[in-house]
Amino acid sequence: MPHMEKLISEAENHRAVNHPYLQAIGNGSFRNMDLILKDFAGQYGFYSEWFPRYLTAVISKLDNAEHRRHLLDNLAEESGSLHEEDLIAIRALGIQDEWVQGIPHPQLFRRFQEAIGADSSSKPGIEVAIWRESFLSLIQNNSAISAVGAIGLGTESVVKHIYKPIINSISKFTNLGLEEYVFFPLHTEVDDEHGLILLSIAEDLAKSGPEAEWELRKGMLKALNLRAAYWDDMYARALAIDQNA
């Protein structure tokens, strides 16, 4: 477990989690926050809608039936099937069951896009196209433990930190109600639980020795580096939008 704690700390302190783009959005540093948030919403949706693909690709690599079962539960939750313990957790945030129960998460993101006025019908920008294709390729073409490191330590375990400035910005700089942007606070709760499950799976897989631990960290860092590169591109895109508006 100390090794896992070190990896978690490394992930939480990575540039992908503490990026200037996220900080600028959270602090309202752009002159045209409305346009920047709409652009974020329009583009990030193209990554988010592929999440079931990423999860399915990881599941296909796992040999352990219990590990697969846990991730199949996660996949079911992505389709809107929340367990009672999840519902109890999100009720504490003021989220009503009917806002989320039975509603696939890509549909929740589209609800956010429509509420903020993002163009969800446009083609993905090259920035998000590169990211989502590279992330899927990372999962498909690396070892099972690297794939778990990528989607677990490098993704699910840090989502609650990544989404915090997004939530702050939406609440400060838009008139959206909680139901309209529920995708984000929902994922700070549900993905935190997913992160713990994936951490447990990672611990099991890493027991085979130092090589497995190295593969786990490699997958984690590849995922985080891909996300950081995407934020770099989106930051440049946002600055151009802000300047030319």
Protein Blocks (a to p, Z undefined) as FASTA:
>chain_A
ZZmmmmmmmmmmpmklmgfklmmmmnopafblmlmmmmmmmmmmmmmmmmmmmmmmmmmm
pmblklmmmmmmmmmmmnopacfklmmmmmmnopafklmgopafklmmmmmmmmnopafk
bccdfklmmmmmmmmmmmmmmcfklmmmmmmmmmmmmmmmmmmmmmmmmmmmmcbdfklm
mmmmmmmmmmmmmmmmmmmmmmmmmmnojklmmmmmmmmmmmmmmmmmmmmmmmmmmmmm
mmmZZ
